[in-house]
Amino acid sequence: AEKRCEKVKMNDKRLQKIFMNYGMDAQLEKAIEELDELKTEIGMYLGSKLNKKELTEEIADVFNMILQIVWALDAEDEVRECMDFKIKRTLAEIEAEKGIRK
């Protein structure tokens, strides 16, 4: 029987172990590589919608890299605050656009 996937948390010890093995510079370079691969898959998805599996795999790779970097920078709180700010700003922009269109 196939083992269920474990839920990955922001401070996943497995990701920390990977990061500690390779170090910041190597993982930043790897993050750039994974982001490039995700960009390619997004473009392919926009063109055909046939590569959901490949797209989700690249999203997972990018998430894993981002989580490692956030942990290494000890920036979880700052990242969460920035995420919240950017979500609120975008929602405010949407509301402002609705007001212009009326």
Secondary structure, DSSP 8 states (H G I E B T S, - for coil): ---------TT-HHHHHHHHHH-HHHHHHHHHHHHHHHHHHHHHHHHHS--HHHHHHHHHHHHHHHHHHHHHHT-HHHHHHHHHHHHHHHHHHHHHHHHHH-
